[in-house]
Amino acid sequence: MRYLTDEQVRIANAITSVLEMERADKMDAYKAMISIMAATINESAGTEMDARIIAAGLATELKTVVEDGRAGLYEARP
């Protein structure tokens, strides 16, 4: 079992509340989250290749975390 920190739970709850909107608004929220991640990558990566490698790694990690979460492997600390 992996436990989320209090800060991760707070952020997840805030994002979840936004995503409980209509579908069109959800897509805007997803795009906003992606834009923030992309801006962070572009600011921190030294080269375009570094940015692509970081983005690919994060995409893989996101897929893994989503799958693990759906399998019940994450929970808030009691």
Secondary structure, DSSP 8 states (H G I E B T S, - for coil): -EEE-HHHHHHHHHHHHHHTS-HHHHHHHHHHHHHHHHHHHHHH-SSHHHHHHHHHHHHHHHHHHHHHHHTT-EEE--
